[in-house]
Amino acid sequence: MTENRTATGWAMGAATVAMGLIAGVFYVFACAVMPALARSDDRVFVEVMRNINDVIQNPVFLLAFMGALVLTAVSAWQVRGRPYRGWVWAGLVAYALAFLVTVAFNIPLNDELARTADVGVARERFESAWVGWNVVRAVLSTVGVGCLARALVLYGAFERRVAAQHRPSKSSPSGV
């Protein structure tokens, strides 16, 4: 039983870290990368975004991007019947929606940017749509992190209560 509770804590903790990393990536794009690129001419904008889209497809990013979804799903399965399960499920739903936005909108926009030869046309079709969808996924993944953080707090409180209930009381006989 203790091993299962420990695995649950580790899975929720890892899910929270992975989702936090991804929320941070989306946040940095919304607050810094895209506003900085907005100051660039079309050629620079398109070249930098194409380079980013190439290099971000790496094992480290993909581990966090996919890991956040998988670990949160595993956590949701592990906490059934626990009082904090709603927070884990809310985190899963929020991140699943962010994941869906990425797959349905941001990635196709990235692919179109890579294919379009005219940089002026490429930027016009890409920039505002991609920025808007990135803000959506930044908000959703941040909500997901908040939900998982709340679940972790409640998990800790719950586990302390359970452990306290199973400890022998100090007033009980020592078995002498």
Secondary structure, DSSP 8 states (H G I E B T S, - for coil): -HHHHHHHHHHHHHHHHHHHHHHHHHHHIIIIIHHHHHTS-HHHHHHHHHHHHHHT-SHHHHHHHHHHHHHHHHHHHHTTTSTTHHHHHHHHHHHHHHHHHIIIIIHHHHHHHHH---HHHHHHHHHHHHHHHHHHHHHHHHHHHHHHHHHHHHHHHHHHHHHHHHS--TTS----
